[in-house]
């Protein structure tokens, strides 16, 4: 939890924490090593990249991109998926069968491949990356929520609500949705780290956030040809991804054990 708070604060306070302009190029300073290496300097604590840009500054600004994509994508995907799951579970029959076939078809596609195809088709941008990732993630929420709704529909309080004259909208929003909230929170938390990895993979492949916007995946890609001579260019963005993803996974595991041990 502490790591997540730190990265969120870093993302929010990026303009205040930055040592330099993340887009400023200085070719005379290209491939400067971290401060503890020979030729290293406190002016660039983690070194510089191939264009002389300060690596620490770009990692700080990259946290904004990764966390924003993660938050937006999981919120959009969970909203769509929860709506589909609630409708399928409540109405059942042909509605359930049709929606679940679409869900199963979506789940059958390789995630990175489908995201890559969608991102390339619509073009690389922040909004398009969020939409592409949401399109491949909503099905997971739909499947989980639908399963919970099917269980809830067999309980007495739903029958009592129907006898009292409650319509479909009221039952779904007032009785079913609140009882799936804990599961959604756990799944959302676990999925943020996964989304960050998918976004980094798309950026690494050139189909994510377009340069020169600082994105951890594209920063790793920029340093892949210089791993032996300028290892820091790829290593530090990779460590940032590792820490954030690990933190969200640990938080998700804790929330699962606390809110929904059966999940």
C-alpha positions as YAML, in Angstrom:
chain: A
units: angstrom
residues:
- id: 1
  name: UNK
  ca: [0.00, 0.00, 0.00]
- id: 2
  name: UNK
  ca: [2.84, 2.37, 0.86]
- id: 3
  name: UNK
  ca: [4.45, 1.90, -2.56]
- id: 4
  name: UNK
  ca: [1.15, 2.73, -4.29]
- id: 5
  name: UNK
  ca: [0.74, 5.89, -2.21]
- id: 6
  name: UNK
  ca: [4.29, 6.94, -3.08]
- id: 7
  name: UNK
  ca: [3.77, 6.44, -6.81]
- id: 8
  name: UNK
  ca: [0.40, 8.21, -6.75]
- id: 9
  name: UNK
  ca: [1.95, 11.18, -4.96]
- id: 10
  name: UNK
  ca: [4.86, 11.18, -7.41]
- id: 11
  name: UNK
  ca: [2.41, 11.17, -10.32]
- id: 12
  name: UNK
  ca: [0.33, 13.99, -8.86]
- id: 13
  name: UNK
  ca: [3.34, 16.10, -7.89]
- id: 14
  name: UNK
  ca: [5.39, 15.39, -11.02]
- id: 15
  name: UNK
  ca: [5.75, 19.08, -11.99]
- id: 16
  name: UNK
  ca: [7.14, 19.88, -8.54]
- id: 17
  name: UNK
  ca: [9.42, 16.85, -8.26]
- id: 18
  name: UNK
  ca: [10.95, 17.02, -11.72]
- id: 19
  name: UNK
  ca: [14.62, 17.92, -11.94]
- id: 20
  name: UNK
  ca: [14.28, 18.94, -15.58]
- id: 21
  name: UNK
  ca: [11.90, 19.13, -18.52]
- id: 22
  name: UNK
  ca: [11.03, 15.52, -19.49]
- id: 23
  name: UNK
  ca: [11.13, 16.51, -23.16]
- id: 24
  name: UNK
  ca: [14.31, 18.59, -23.09]
- id: 25
  name: UNK
  ca: [17.08, 17.09, -25.21]
- id: 26
  name: UNK
  ca: [20.81, 17.64, -24.68]
- id: 27
  name: UNK
  ca: [22.83, 15.44, -27.01]
- id: 28
  name: UNK
  ca: [26.08, 16.43, -25.32]
- id: 29
  name: UNK
  ca: [24.73, 14.71, -22.18]
- id: 30
  name: UNK
  ca: [23.49, 11.54, -23.87]
- id: 31
  name: UNK
  ca: [24.01, 8.24, -22.04]
- id: 32
  name: UNK
  ca: [25.29, 9.83, -18.84]
- id: 33
  name: UNK
  ca: [25.41, 7.04, -16.22]
- id: 34
  name: UNK
  ca: [23.75, 7.08, -12.77]
- id: 35
  name: UNK
  ca: [25.32, 9.21, -10.08]
- id: 36
  name: UNK
  ca: [27.26, 6.33, -8.47]
- id: 37
  name: UNK
  ca: [29.03, 5.45, -11.74]
- id: 38
  name: UNK
  ca: [32.04, 7.19, -13.29]
- id: 39
  name: UNK
  ca: [30.93, 10.35, -15.11]
- id: 40
  name: UNK
  ca: [27.70, 10.27, -13.12]
- id: 41
  name: UNK
  ca: [26.25, 13.49, -11.73]
- id: 42
  name: UNK
  ca: [23.66, 14.54, -9.17]
- id: 43
  name: UNK
  ca: [22.17, 16.68, -11.92]
- id: 44
  name: UNK
  ca: [20.96, 13.38, -13.41]
- id: 45
  name: UNK
  ca: [20.79, 10.86, -10.51]
- id: 46
  name: UNK
  ca: [19.61, 7.94, -12.68]
- id: 47
  name: UNK
  ca: [21.49, 9.02, -15.79]
- id: 48
  name: UNK
  ca: [20.24, 10.15, -19.20]
- id: 49
  name: UNK
  ca: [18.92, 8.43, -22.32]
- id: 50
  name: UNK
  ca: [20.11, 8.48, -25.93]
- id: 51
  name: UNK
  ca: [18.81, 12.03, -26.41]
- id: 52
  name: UNK
  ca: [20.29, 13.36, -23.19]
- id: 53
  name: UNK
  ca: [16.94, 13.54, -21.39]
- id: 54
  name: UNK
  ca: [16.96, 13.11, -17.62]
- id: 55
  name: UNK
  ca: [15.86, 9.55, -16.86]
- id: 56
  name: UNK
  ca: [14.52, 10.20, -13.35]
- id: 57
  name: UNK
  ca: [12.33, 13.02, -14.64]
- id: 58
  name: UNK
  ca: [10.92, 10.86, -17.41]
- id: 59
  name: UNK
  ca: [10.22, 8.00, -14.98]
- id: 60
  name: UNK
  ca: [8.39, 10.43, -12.69]
- id: 61
  name: UNK
  ca: [6.26, 11.74, -15.56]
- id: 62
  name: UNK
  ca: [5.84, 8.20, -16.87]
- id: 63
  name: UNK
  ca: [4.14, 7.26, -13.61]
- id: 64
  name: UNK
  ca: [1.36, 9.66, -14.58]
- id: 65
  name: UNK
  ca: [0.83, 7.86, -17.85]
- id: 66
  name: UNK
  ca: [0.89, 4.35, -16.40]
- id: 67
  name: UNK
  ca: [-1.36, 5.07, -13.43]
- id: 68
  name: UNK
  ca: [-3.78, 7.12, -15.53]
- id: 69
  name: UNK
  ca: [-4.08, 4.36, -18.14]
- id: 70
  name: UNK
  ca: [-4.49, 1.77, -15.39]
- id: 71
  name: UNK
  ca: [-7.19, 3.72, -13.56]
- id: 72
  name: UNK
  ca: [-9.15, 4.77, -16.66]
- id: 73
  name: UNK
  ca: [-9.01, 1.35, -18.32]
- id: 74
  name: UNK
  ca: [-10.14, -0.65, -15.29]
- id: 75
  name: UNK
  ca: [-12.92, 1.81, -14.48]
- id: 76
  name: UNK
  ca: [-14.24, 1.70, -18.04]
- id: 77
  name: UNK
  ca: [-13.85, -2.08, -18.32]
- id: 78
  name: UNK
  ca: [-15.44, -2.73, -14.92]
- id: 79
  name: UNK
  ca: [-18.39, -0.46, -15.73]
- id: 80
  name: UNK
  ca: [-19.07, -2.25, -19.02]
- id: 81
  name: UNK
  ca: [-18.40, -5.69, -17.60]
- id: 82
  name: UNK
  ca: [-20.51, -5.16, -14.48]
- id: 83
  name: UNK
  ca: [-23.44, -3.91, -16.58]
- id: 84
  name: UNK
  ca: [-23.25, -6.93, -18.87]
- id: 85
  name: UNK
  ca: [-22.91, -9.34, -15.95]
- id: 86
  name: UNK
  ca: [-25.83, -7.81, -14.06]
- id: 87
  name: UNK
  ca: [-28.14, -7.89, -17.08]
- id: 88
  name: UNK
  ca: [-27.13, -11.44, -18.05]
- id: 89
  name: UNK
  ca: [-27.51, -12.79, -14.54]
- id: 90
  name: UNK
  ca: [-30.81, -11.06, -13.86]
- id: 91
  name: UNK
  ca: [-32.67, -11.85, -17.07]
- id: 92
  name: UNK
  ca: [-31.13, -15.25, -17.80]
- id: 93
  name: UNK
  ca: [-32.41, -17.27, -20.75]
- id: 94
  name: UNK
  ca: [-31.54, -16.05, -24.23]
- id: 95
  name: UNK
  ca: [-30.23, -12.74, -22.95]
- id: 96
  name: UNK
  ca: [-27.77, -14.55, -20.69]
- id: 97
  name: UNK
  ca: [-26.79, -17.04, -23.40]
- id: 98
  name: UNK
  ca: [-26.16, -14.33, -26.00]
- id: 99
  name: UNK
  ca: [-24.16, -12.06, -23.71]
- id: 100
  name: UNK
  ca: [-22.08, -14.94, -22.37]
- id: 101
  name: UNK
  ca: [-21.22, -16.15, -25.88]
- id: 102
  name: UNK
  ca: [-19.90, -12.69, -26.67]
- id: 103
  name: UNK
  ca: [-18.04, -12.73, -23.36]
- id: 104
  name: UNK
  ca: [-16.51, -16.15, -24.05]
- id: 105
  name: UNK
  ca: [-15.46, -15.04, -27.54]
- id: 106
  name: UNK
  ca: [-13.70, -12.01, -26.07]
- id: 107
  name: UNK
  ca: [-11.96, -14.11, -23.42]
- id: 108
  name: UNK
  ca: [-10.72, -16.55, -26.05]
- id: 109
  name: UNK
  ca: [-8.50, -13.97, -27.77]
- id: 110
  name: UNK
  ca: [-4.85, -13.58, -26.67]
- id: 111
  name: UNK
  ca: [-4.87, -10.36, -24.66]
- id: 112
  name: UNK
  ca: [-1.71, -8.68, -25.97]
- id: 113
  name: UNK
  ca: [-2.45, -9.67, -29.57]
- id: 114
  name: UNK
  ca: [-6.00, -8.31, -29.48]
- id: 115
  name: UNK
  ca: [-4.89, -5.12, -27.74]
- id: 116
  name: UNK
  ca: [-2.12, -4.68, -30.30]
- id: 117
  name: UNK
  ca: [-4.53, -5.14, -33.22]
- id: 118
  name: UNK
  ca: [-7.01, -2.66, -31.75]
- id: 119
  name: UNK
  ca: [-4.33, -0.11, -30.89]
- id: 120
  name: UNK
  ca: [-2.77, -0.31, -34.35]
- id: 121
  name: UNK
  ca: [-6.18, -0.09, -36.03]
- id: 122
  name: UNK
  ca: [-7.30, 3.08, -34.25]
- id: 123
  name: UNK
  ca: [-3.83, 4.60, -33.91]
- id: 124
  name: UNK
  ca: [-1.59, 5.17, -30.87]
- id: 125
  name: UNK
  ca: [-2.88, 7.71, -28.35]
- id: 126
  name: UNK
  ca: [-3.81, 7.79, -24.66]
- id: 127
  name: UNK
  ca: [-7.53, 7.49, -25.30]
- id: 128
  name: UNK
  ca: [-7.18, 4.74, -27.88]
- id: 129
  name: UNK
  ca: [-4.92, 2.70, -25.59]
- id: 130
  name: UNK
  ca: [-7.48, 2.98, -22.79]
- id: 131
  name: UNK
  ca: [-10.30, 1.90, -25.12]
- id: 132
  name: UNK
  ca: [-8.28, -0.98, -26.59]
- id: 133
  name: UNK
  ca: [-7.41, -2.35, -23.15]
- id: 134
  name: UNK
  ca: [-10.98, -1.89, -21.88]
- id: 135
  name: UNK
  ca: [-12.36, -3.84, -24.84]
- id: 136
  name: UNK
  ca: [-10.31, -6.89, -23.88]
- id: 137
  name: UNK
  ca: [-10.84, -6.64, -20.10]
- id: 138
  name: UNK
  ca: [-14.59, -6.07, -19.70]
- id: 139
  name: UNK
  ca: [-15.36, -9.76, -20.26]
- id: 140
  name: UNK
  ca: [-13.54, -10.79, -17.07]
- id: 141
  name: UNK
  ca: [-15.76, -8.51, -15.00]
- id: 142
  name: UNK
  ca: [-18.87, -9.68, -16.82]
- id: 143
  name: UNK
  ca: [-18.11, -13.34, -16.12]
- id: 144
  name: UNK
  ca: [-17.41, -12.79, -12.40]
- id: 145
  name: UNK
  ca: [-20.38, -10.48, -11.79]
- id: 146
  name: UNK
  ca: [-22.77, -12.73, -13.69]
- id: 147
  name: UNK
  ca: [-21.74, -15.69, -11.53]
- id: 148
  name: UNK
  ca: [-22.43, -13.73, -8.36]
- id: 149
  name: UNK
  ca: [-25.77, -12.47, -9.64]
- id: 150
  name: UNK
  ca: [-26.92, -16.01, -10.45]
- id: 151
  name: UNK
  ca: [-26.24, -16.93, -6.82]
- id: 152
  name: UNK
  ca: [-27.96, -13.81, -5.47]
- id: 153
  name: UNK
  ca: [-31.06, -14.45, -7.59]
- id: 154
  name: UNK
  ca: [-31.73, -17.65, -5.62]
- id: 155
  name: UNK
  ca: [-31.81, -15.84, -2.27]
- id: 156
  name: UNK
  ca: [-34.96, -14.82, -0.42]
- id: 157
  name: UNK
  ca: [-34.39, -11.06, -0.41]
- id: 158
  name: UNK
  ca: [-34.65, -10.93, -4.22]
- id: 159
  name: UNK
  ca: [-37.96, -12.80, -4.14]
- id: 160
  name: UNK
  ca: [-39.19, -10.45, -1.42]
- id: 161
  name: UNK
  ca: [-38.21, -7.43, -3.50]
- id: 162
  name: UNK
  ca: [-40.18, -8.79, -6.45]
- id: 163
  name: UNK
  ca: [-43.22, -9.45, -4.27]
- id: 164
  name: UNK
  ca: [-42.96, -5.88, -3.00]
- id: 165
  name: UNK
  ca: [-43.28, -4.68, -6.59]
- id: 166
  name: UNK
  ca: [-39.66, -3.74, -7.30]
- id: 167
  name: UNK
  ca: [-38.86, -3.58, -11.00]
- id: 168
  name: UNK
  ca: [-35.78, -4.84, -12.80]
- id: 169
  name: UNK
  ca: [-33.90, -1.53, -12.57]
- id: 170
  name: UNK
  ca: [-34.48, -1.21, -8.83]
- id: 171
  name: UNK
  ca: [-33.50, -4.81, -8.12]
- id: 172
  name: UNK
  ca: [-30.34, -4.53, -10.21]
- id: 173
  name: UNK
  ca: [-29.21, -1.17, -8.81]
- id: 174
  name: UNK
  ca: [-30.43, -1.45, -5.21]
- id: 175
  name: UNK
  ca: [-30.00, -5.14, -4.45]
- id: 176
  name: UNK
  ca: [-27.68, -6.88, -6.90]
- id: 177
  name: UNK
  ca: [-25.01, -4.25, -7.64]
- id: 178
  name: UNK
  ca: [-24.23, -3.42, -3.97]
- id: 179
  name: UNK
  ca: [-23.74, -7.11, -3.24]
- id: 180
  name: UNK
  ca: [-21.16, -7.43, -6.02]
- id: 181
  name: UNK
  ca: [-19.25, -4.32, -4.96]
- id: 182
  name: UNK
  ca: [-16.63, -6.09, -2.81]
- id: 183
  name: UNK
  ca: [-15.79, -8.49, -5.60]
- id: 184
  name: UNK
  ca: [-15.51, -5.63, -8.09]
- id: 185
  name: UNK
  ca: [-13.16, -3.69, -5.81]
- id: 186
  name: UNK
  ca: [-10.86, -6.70, -5.45]
- id: 187
  name: UNK
  ca: [-10.88, -7.44, -9.17]
- id: 188
  name: UNK
  ca: [-10.28, -3.78, -10.09]
- id: 189
  name: UNK
  ca: [-7.28, -3.59, -7.77]
- id: 190
  name: UNK
  ca: [-5.77, -6.77, -9.17]
- id: 191
  name: UNK
  ca: [-6.38, -5.62, -12.74]
- id: 192
  name: UNK
  ca: [-4.63, -2.24, -12.40]
- id: 193
  name: UNK
  ca: [-1.22, -3.92, -12.29]
- id: 194
  name: UNK
  ca: [-2.17, -6.11, -15.23]
- id: 195
  name: UNK
  ca: [-3.27, -3.08, -17.26]
- id: 196
  name: UNK
  ca: [0.02, -1.34, -16.54]
- id: 197
  name: UNK
  ca: [1.86, -4.36, -17.96]
- id: 198
  name: UNK
  ca: [-0.37, -4.41, -21.06]
- id: 199
  name: UNK
  ca: [0.14, -0.68, -21.62]
- id: 200
  name: UNK
  ca: [3.89, -1.05, -21.18]
- id: 201
  name: UNK
  ca: [3.87, -3.95, -23.66]
- id: 202
  name: UNK
  ca: [1.96, -1.89, -26.23]
- id: 203
  name: UNK
  ca: [4.31, 1.06, -25.76]
- id: 204
  name: UNK
  ca: [7.29, -1.27, -26.05]
- id: 205
  name: UNK
  ca: [5.91, -2.56, -29.36]
- id: 206
  name: UNK
  ca: [5.26, 0.96, -30.61]
- id: 207
  name: UNK
  ca: [1.47, 0.75, -30.44]
- id: 208
  name: UNK
  ca: [0.95, 2.44, -27.08]
- id: 209
  name: UNK
  ca: [1.48, 6.00, -25.93]
- id: 210
  name: UNK
  ca: [3.25, 7.79, -28.81]
- id: 211
  name: UNK
  ca: [6.64, 9.44, -28.25]
- id: 212
  name: UNK
  ca: [7.92, 11.77, -26.98]
- id: 213
  name: UNK
  ca: [5.41, 11.31, -24.14]
- id: 214
  name: UNK
  ca: [7.22, 9.54, -21.28]
- id: 215
  name: UNK
  ca: [5.86, 6.00, -21.04]
- id: 216
  name: UNK
  ca: [7.71, 3.26, -19.17]
- id: 217
  name: UNK
  ca: [7.25, 0.69, -21.93]
- id: 218
  name: UNK
  ca: [8.60, 2.96, -24.67]
- id: 219
  name: UNK
  ca: [11.49, 3.96, -22.40]
- id: 220
  name: UNK
  ca: [12.46, 0.30, -22.07]
- id: 221
  name: UNK
  ca: [12.20, -0.07, -25.86]
- id: 222
  name: UNK
  ca: [14.45, 2.94, -26.41]
- id: 223
  name: UNK
  ca: [17.18, 1.34, -24.34]
- id: 224
  name: UNK
  ca: [17.01, -2.21, -25.70]
- id: 225
  name: UNK
  ca: [19.75, -1.56, -28.28]
- id: 226
  name: UNK
  ca: [22.07, -0.20, -25.60]
- id: 227
  name: UNK
  ca: [21.62, -2.76, -22.82]
- id: 228
  name: UNK
  ca: [25.33, -3.53, -22.55]
- id: 229
  name: UNK
  ca: [26.61, 0.04, -22.80]
- id: 230
  name: UNK
  ca: [23.75, 2.00, -21.18]
- id: 231
  name: UNK
  ca: [21.88, -0.54, -19.07]
- id: 232
  name: UNK
  ca: [20.20, 2.10, -16.90]
- id: 233
  name: UNK
  ca: [18.00, 3.36, -19.76]
- id: 234
  name: UNK
  ca: [15.92, 0.16, -19.70]
- id: 235
  name: UNK
  ca: [16.55, -1.06, -16.16]
- id: 236
  name: UNK
  ca: [15.05, 1.78, -14.12]
- id: 237
  name: UNK
  ca: [11.74, 2.03, -16.02]
- id: 238
  name: UNK
  ca: [11.51, -1.76, -15.73]
- id: 239
  name: UNK
  ca: [12.01, -1.54, -11.97]
- id: 240
  name: UNK
  ca: [9.28, 1.08, -11.76]
- id: 241
  name: UNK
  ca: [6.86, -1.26, -13.54]
- id: 242
  name: UNK
  ca: [7.90, -4.14, -11.27]
- id: 243
  name: UNK
  ca: [7.32, -2.15, -8.07]
- id: 244
  name: UNK
  ca: [3.93, -0.75, -9.09]
- id: 245
  name: UNK
  ca: [2.58, -4.06, -10.39]
- id: 246
  name: UNK
  ca: [3.81, -5.94, -7.32]
- id: 247
  name: UNK
  ca: [2.26, -3.34, -5.02]
- id: 248
  name: UNK
  ca: [-1.15, -3.54, -6.70]
- id: 249
  name: UNK
  ca: [-1.06, -7.34, -6.70]
- id: 250
  name: UNK
  ca: [-0.26, -7.41, -2.98]
- id: 251
  name: UNK
  ca: [-3.01, -4.88, -2.27]
- id: 252
  name: UNK
  ca: [-5.44, -6.92, -4.33]
- id: 253
  name: UNK
  ca: [-4.54, -10.11, -2.47]
- id: 254
  name: UNK
  ca: [-5.04, -8.35, 0.87]
- id: 255
  name: UNK
  ca: [-8.40, -6.93, -0.19]
- id: 256
  name: UNK
  ca: [-9.47, -10.34, -1.49]
- id: 257
  name: UNK
  ca: [-8.67, -11.99, 1.83]
- id: 258
  name: UNK
  ca: [-10.38, -9.18, 3.72]
- id: 259
  name: UNK
  ca: [-13.48, -8.45, 1.63]
- id: 260
  name: UNK
  ca: [-14.12, -11.63, -0.32]
- id: 261
  name: UNK
  ca: [-12.18, -14.71, 0.88]
- id: 262
  name: UNK
  ca: [-14.07, -16.94, -1.60]
- id: 263
  name: UNK
  ca: [-12.83, -15.05, -4.68]
...
